[in-house]
Amino acid sequence: MSLTKINRVVILGIIGLVIVRFILIIGPLIEPGRGITVDSEQYISLANNLIESGRYVTQISPLLDLWRAPGYSFFLAAVLWVSGGSLTAVLILQYFFGLLCAYFIYLLGKETLDERVGVMAAILFLLSPNALFWSATFMTEILFTVGLVLALLWASRAAKGQFPMWVIGILFGVMTLVRPIGLYLFVLWGIWFLWHSWKAEWISVGRKLAVLVFAFTAVVSPWFIRNYITHGEFTLSTVSEATVKSYHLALSLVEAKGIPWEEAKIEVNTLDSEGSALISILKTYPVDFLKVQLRGIARTVMGIEVGTWMELISAQSYQGSGILEGLLSLNFSKVSEAVRSILSSGNPAALLLITWGLLYTLLLFILGAIGVIRLMFYMDVELRYMGILMVVTILYLVVVPGAAGEARFRVPVEPLFAYLAATPFMHKAEKK
């Protein structure tokens, strides 16, 4: 097959993927309510109040504006205002954000390795069910993801002196207003920049880092000040503190005592009023604390949420089959029983989605591991630095949610996984 024919096949394949992805989310485009979760209701309420009153408040809770960082709600408000309140317009835009992620990761692969890697990275990302379906919900994931991939692309150019640092700082600030987890991720990126530049002239490095930090601070600090003035708390968001109590600590008590989750939350608050709930639970139930952390991380790593996917595709509720639990516990008899149960229930779509998710994850991880090894031994030092930045970013975003981990938390690192998984397809590399 000639090169021209191969290119045509690849282009047709990508177009086919784009069309299939669109078809799979036709349901929520027609009925946007399918993409509304409990969290979505909060974002939409805040966005509607922004449009109606110009104030970032909601009747749902007087402290919700302190809980939810403003980035995604402002995005929703802008799109709803322009589109006359169309939720479908939001989902269509988020669908194109997914395509932008594929394009940016293509550019990153092309610029850092070769075009073949860029194309494969884009294709691998477009194959992701997790990224596709969560982009069809009113959640922060795809907006944060497109920002993260663009930041990586710009960082690779900035490392060569071909892009201004202050623009990356502004972008990271906006990303952090969308998802507060970006705050500490920015710190890790700053450390990476210092390590990457350790051989350069320190005055020049210091100037660039100062510009990066200043631009980032200029974006996020107004919200810290606003929360201090409005609520008396100098913070970006209280979501992290609440997550620690409701998930990391309360779920540890659920695991240890077998009590209901709501009862565990009350006990955590009681322990906090008497001292430190974190220290008390870590001392008393260290094994149970570790168990719930590992279980949450495993959910994020697996990246499969068939209940949400089924709701989006068919508006059918799905309570779970037990397949993932069986796989995580290595109980293959439970897996076999769950498969038989799905087949006998007349709902093969769930099995197809689980199979898609599992095969995709397996493919991504195997190729990604090979890619990391190759990058670490690749002759170009800059590529090793970029590979390390990606690995650190992946580990941070996957591990930090801990017990609160869900499949959607893997969405922002899907393009990074895709890039690493595409690197085995690069031209033969020389070892260091």
C-alpha positions in Angstrom: 0.0 0.0 0.0 1.5 3.4 -1.0 2.0 6.2 1.5 -0.8 8.2 -0.1 -3.2 5.3 0.4 -2.1 4.8 4.0 -2.7 8.5 4.6 -6.2 8.2 3.1 -7.0 5.2 5.3 -5.8 7.0 8.4 -7.8 10.2 7.5 -10.9 8.1 6.8 -10.4 6.2 10.1 -10.2 9.4 12.1 -13.2 10.9 10.4 -15.1 7.6 11.2 -14.1 7.9 14.8 -15.3 11.5 15.0 -18.6 10.5 13.5 -19.1 7.4 15.8 -18.2 9.5 18.8 -20.9 12.0 17.8 -23.5 9.3 17.2 -22.8 7.8 20.7 -23.7 11.1 22.4 -26.8 12.0 20.3 -29.0 11.0 23.3 -27.8 13.8 25.6 -27.6 16.3 22.8 -31.4 15.7 22.2 -32.2 15.3 25.9 -29.5 17.3 27.9 -31.1 16.2 31.1 -29.3 12.9 30.7 -26.0 14.7 31.3 -27.1 16.4 34.5 -25.6 15.0 37.7 -26.0 16.3 41.3 -22.8 18.3 40.8 -24.1 19.5 37.5 -27.2 21.0 39.1 -25.0 23.1 41.4 -22.9 24.4 38.5 -26.0 25.2 36.4 -27.7 26.9 39.3 -24.7 29.1 39.9 -24.5 29.9 36.1 -28.2 30.8 35.9 -27.8 33.2 38.8 -24.8 34.8 37.2 -26.9 35.4 34.1 -30.0 36.7 36.0 -28.4 38.7 38.7 -24.7 39.0 37.9 -24.0 37.5 41.3 -22.2 34.2 42.0 -24.7 32.8 44.5 -27.5 30.1 44.5 -30.5 29.2 46.6 -29.3 25.6 46.8 -26.9 26.5 49.6 -25.6 29.8 51.0 -22.0 28.4 51.0 -22.1 26.7 47.5 -20.2 29.6 46.0 -17.4 28.9 48.5 -17.5 25.2 47.7 -17.5 25.5 43.9 -14.6 27.4 42.3 -16.1 29.7 39.6 -14.4 28.6 36.4 -16.9 26.1 35.1 -20.0 28.0 36.2 -18.7 31.1 34.4 -18.1 29.0 31.3 -21.6 27.7 31.5 -23.0 31.2 32.0 -21.2 32.5 29.0 -22.4 29.7 26.7 -26.0 29.8 28.0 -26.1 33.6 27.7 -24.9 33.5 24.1 -27.1 30.5 23.1 -30.2 31.7 24.8 -30.1 29.1 27.5 -29.3 26.1 25.4 -27.8 23.2 27.3 -27.3 21.4 24.0 -25.0 24.2 22.9 -22.8 23.5 26.0 -22.6 19.8 25.2 -21.8 20.4 21.5 -19.0 22.8 22.5 -17.7 20.2 25.0 -17.7 17.6 22.2 -15.5 19.9 20.1 -13.2 20.4 23.2 -12.7 16.6 23.0 -11.6 17.0 19.3 -9.4 19.9 20.3 -7.7 17.6 22.9 -7.0 15.1 20.1 -5.6 17.9 17.9 -3.4 19.3 20.6 -2.0 15.9 21.5 -1.3 15.3 17.8 0.7 18.6 17.6 2.6 17.6 20.8 3.5 14.2 19.3 4.4 15.7 16.0 6.6 18.5 17.4 8.4 16.4 20.0 8.8 13.1 18.1 7.3 12.7 14.7 4.0 12.9 12.9 3.3 9.2 13.2 3.3 9.5 17.0 1.1 12.5 16.8 -1.5 10.7 14.7 -1.4 7.6 16.9 -1.8 9.7 20.0 -4.8 11.5 18.5 -6.4 8.2 17.5 -5.8 6.6 20.9 -7.4 9.5 22.6 -10.4 9.5 20.3 -10.9 5.8 21.2 -11.4 6.7 24.9 -14.9 6.0 26.1 -14.2 7.7 29.4 -13.2 11.1 27.8 -16.1 10.9 25.3 -19.0 10.2 27.7 -17.9 12.6 30.5 -17.7 15.3 27.9 -21.4 14.8 27.4 -22.1 15.7 31.1 -22.2 19.1 32.7 -19.0 18.6 34.6 -15.6 20.2 34.7 -13.5 17.3 33.2 -13.3 18.1 29.5 -12.8 21.8 30.1 -9.9 21.1 32.5 -8.5 18.5 30.1 -8.3 20.7 27.0 -6.5 23.3 29.2 -4.0 20.7 30.5 -3.1 19.4 27.0 -2.7 22.9 25.7 -0.5 23.7 28.7 1.7 20.7 27.9 2.0 21.8 24.3 3.0 25.3 25.3 5.3 24.0 28.0 7.2 21.9 25.4 7.6 25.0 23.3 8.6 27.2 26.2 11.3 24.6 27.2 12.9 25.4 23.9 12.5 29.1 24.4 9.8 29.3 21.7 6.8 30.3 23.9 6.2 32.9 26.7 5.9 31.6 30.2 3.3 34.2 31.3 0.7 32.7 28.9 1.1 29.3 30.5 0.7 30.9 33.9 -2.6 32.6 32.9 -3.8 29.3 31.4 -3.0 27.4 34.5 -4.7 30.0 36.6 -7.9 29.6 34.5 -7.6 25.8 34.8 -7.3 26.1 38.6 -10.5 28.2 38.7 -12.2 25.3 36.9 -10.7 22.6 39.1 -8.9 23.6 42.3 -6.7 20.5 42.0 -4.7 22.6 39.5 -3.3 24.7 42.4 -0.9 22.1 43.7 -0.3 20.7 40.2 1.0 24.2 39.3 3.5 23.9 42.1 4.7 20.5 40.7 5.1 22.1 37.3 7.1 24.9 38.8 9.4 22.5 40.5 9.8 20.6 37.2 10.7 23.9 35.4 13.4 24.6 37.9 14.8 21.0 37.6 14.6 21.2 33.8 16.5 24.5 33.8 19.1 23.8 36.4 22.0 24.1 34.0 20.8 27.4 32.6 21.8 30.9 33.9 20.0 31.3 37.2 19.1 35.0 36.7 17.3 34.1 33.5 15.6 31.1 35.1 14.5 33.1 38.0 13.0 35.8 35.8 11.0 33.2 33.8 9.7 31.5 36.9 8.8 34.8 38.4 6.8 35.7 35.3 5.1 32.3 35.4 4.1 32.6 39.1 3.0 36.2 38.7 0.7 35.5 35.8 -0.8 32.5 37.7 -1.2 34.5 40.9 -2.8 37.4 39.0 -5.6 35.0 37.8 -6.3 33.0 41.0 -5.7 35.6 43.8 -8.8 37.7 43.2 -10.9 34.7 44.1 -9.0 34.1 47.3 -9.6 37.7 48.2 -13.3 37.5 47.2 -13.9 34.5 49.4 -12.1 36.2 52.3 -14.3 39.3 52.0 -17.5 37.3 51.4 -17.0 34.4 53.8 -14.0 35.2 55.9 -11.9 32.4 54.4 -8.8 33.1 52.4 -9.2 30.0 50.2 -9.9 29.1 46.6 -12.5 26.5 47.5 -13.5 24.4 50.5 -14.1 21.3 48.4 -10.8 19.7 49.4 -11.5 19.9 53.1 -15.0 18.5 52.6 -13.7 15.7 50.4 -11.2 14.6 53.1 -14.0 14.4 55.7 -16.7 12.9 53.6 -14.6 10.4 51.6 -11.1 9.8 53.1 -12.2 9.7 56.7 -15.9 8.8 56.6 -15.4 5.9 54.2 -12.6 4.6 56.5 -15.2 4.4 59.3 -17.7 2.7 57.0 -15.0 0.1 56.1 -13.9 -0.4 59.7 -17.3 -0.4 61.5 -19.8 -1.3 58.7 -21.9 1.8 59.6 -23.9 3.8 57.1 -22.0 6.6 55.2 -24.2 9.4 56.6 -23.6 8.2 60.2 -19.9 8.0 59.5 -19.9 11.6 58.3 -21.5 12.7 61.6 -18.9 10.8 63.6 -16.1 12.4 61.6 -17.5 15.9 62.5 -17.7 14.8 66.2 -14.1 13.6 66.2 -13.1 16.9 64.6 -14.8 18.9 67.3 -12.8 17.0 69.9 -9.5 17.3 68.1 -8.2 16.0 64.8 -10.4 13.4 63.1 -7.6 12.6 60.6 -5.1 11.8 63.3 -7.6 9.8 65.3 -8.7 7.7 62.4 -5.2 7.1 61.1 -4.1 5.9 64.5 -7.2 3.7 65.1 -8.0 2.3 61.6 -4.8 2.6 59.5 -5.5 -0.5 57.4 -9.1 0.5 56.7 -7.9 4.0 55.7 -5.4 2.5 53.3 -8.0 0.1 51.9 -10.5 2.9 50.9 -7.6 4.9 49.4 -6.5 2.0 47.2 -10.1 1.2 46.2 -10.7 4.8 45.1 -7.4 5.0 43.2 -8.3 1.7 41.5 -11.6 3.2 40.4 -9.8 6.2 38.9 -7.2 4.0 37.2 -9.8 1.7 35.7 -11.7 4.7 34.2 -15.0 2.8 33.7 -18.4 4.1 34.8 -21.0 2.1 32.9 -23.9 3.5 34.9 -23.2 7.0 33.7 -22.4 5.8 30.2 -25.7 3.8 29.9 -27.7 6.7 31.1 -26.1 8.9 28.4 -26.6 6.4 25.6 -30.0 5.0 26.3 -31.4 6.9 29.4 -31.5 3.4 31.1 -30.4 3.2 34.7 -27.7 0.6 35.4 -26.7 -0.3 39.0 -23.6 -2.3 38.2 -22.8 -5.9 37.5 -20.0 -6.6 39.9 -17.5 -7.2 37.1 -15.1 -4.4 38.2 -15.4 -5.4 41.8 -14.5 -9.0 40.9 -11.5 -7.8 38.8 -10.2 -5.5 41.5 -10.4 -8.3 44.1 -9.1 -10.9 41.6 -12.3 -12.9 42.2 -12.7 -14.4 38.7 -15.7 -16.6 39.7 -17.5 -13.4 40.6 -16.6 -11.9 37.2 -17.9 -14.9 35.4 -21.1 -14.8 37.4 -21.6 -11.1 36.6 -21.1 -11.7 32.9 -23.7 -14.5 32.9 -26.0 -12.2 34.8 -25.7 -9.4 32.2 -26.2 -11.8 29.3 -29.3 -13.3 30.8 -30.7 -9.9 31.6 -31.1 -9.0 27.9 -28.8 -6.0 28.3 -25.7 -6.7 26.3 -24.9 -3.0 25.8 -23.6 -2.9 29.4 -21.2 -5.8 28.7 -20.1 -4.1 25.4 -19.3 -0.9 27.3 -17.4 -2.7 30.0 -15.5 -4.6 27.4 -14.7 -1.5 25.5 -13.5 0.2 28.7 -11.4 -2.7 29.9 -9.7 -3.4 26.5 -9.0 0.3 26.1 -7.4 0.6 29.5 -5.4 -2.5 29.0 -4.1 -1.3 25.6 -3.3 2.2 26.9 -1.4 0.9 29.9 0.6 -1.7 28.0 1.6 0.7 25.3 2.1 3.5 27.8 4.5 1.4 29.9 6.5 0.6 26.8 6.4 4.3 25.8 7.7 5.5 29.2 10.6 3.0 29.0 11.6 4.2 25.5 11.3 7.8 26.5 13.6 7.3 29.5 16.3 5.8 27.2 15.7 8.1 24.3 18.7 10.2 23.2 17.0 13.5 23.4 17.2 14.8 27.0 14.2 17.2 26.4 12.0 14.2 25.7 12.9 12.6 29.0 12.1 15.8 30.8 8.7 15.9 29.0 8.0 12.2 29.8 8.8 12.8 33.5 6.5 15.8 33.6 3.7 13.7 32.1 4.3 10.8 34.5 4.3 13.1 37.5 1.1 14.8 36.3 -0.6 11.5 35.8 0.4 10.2 39.2 -0.7 13.4 40.9 -4.2 13.6 39.2 -4.8 9.8 39.7 -3.5 9.3 43.2 -4.5 12.5 45.0 -8.3 12.0 44.9 -7.6 8.8 46.9 -10.8 7.4 48.4 -12.9 9.9 46.4 -11.6 8.5 43.2 -14.0 8.0 40.3 -13.6 7.1 36.6 -14.1 10.8 35.6 -10.9 11.8 37.4 -8.9 9.9 34.8 -10.3 12.0 32.0 -7.7 14.9 32.3 -4.8 12.4 31.9 -6.3 10.4 29.0 -4.4 12.6 26.4 -1.2 12.1 28.4 -1.7 8.3 28.4 -2.4 8.5 24.7 0.8 10.3 24.0 2.9 7.9 26.0 1.0 4.9 24.4 1.8 6.3 21.0 5.6 6.7 21.5 6.3 3.0 20.7 5.3 3.8 17.2 8.0 6.4 16.7 10.9 5.8 14.4 13.8 3.7 15.8 15.4 5.6 18.7 18.9 5.5 19.8 19.7 4.7 23.4 21.6 7.2 25.6 
